[in-house]
């Protein structure tokens, strides 16, 4: 009888919501530099846009899934050769699935998202300069980066967590602000050579969203 009452209350409180999100992200690219002691890798800012859907089981627990276009950009250069400067832009289609925990008042609430994500590397572009040792001159480039199946791992997965606040504008509209962190557990390179070459993304997003609550 108690279980039945609990299910009735849970069902009464359950509701769907859909929305859109957008913001900026800062990506850090890590790699094993091995013998490249003067190789320097720096993070870069990018953009993130997406749509979101959430099923609220009750007042404090929901299940959320987003479909995002997210840039995971970075820059690499050489300490010794100042002319070597590569700026890479990497576009990913990303699907985080998370448990969403909510707490606070009726209008203003905090929330925490925890879960996993899967992503696909759509394309890559690089821009910058390099040194031609044969011609003894610096050259510039602005070009698409081709993928090689033997080298590039285009599927990505990892862990995701975020914390934010939500303001209920009306009974059906809510605005959110969130800081979210994506930690990749999949190397962007396949290990086909004797010397292993592991490379990973870690991305922090700052995003705003608007949701319609049914």
Buried (B, 14 or more C-beta within 10 A) or exposed (E): EEEEEEEEEEEEEEEEBEBEBBBEBBBBBBBEEEEEEEBEBEBBEBBBBBBBBBBBBBEBBBBBBBBBBBBBBBBBBBEEEEBBBBBBBBBBBBBBBBEBBBEEEEEEBEBBBEBEBBBEBEEBBBBBBBBEEEEEEBEEEEEEEEEEEEEBBBEBEBBBBBBBEBEBEEEEBBBBEBEBBBBBEBBBBBEEEEEEBEBBBBBBBBBEBBBEBE
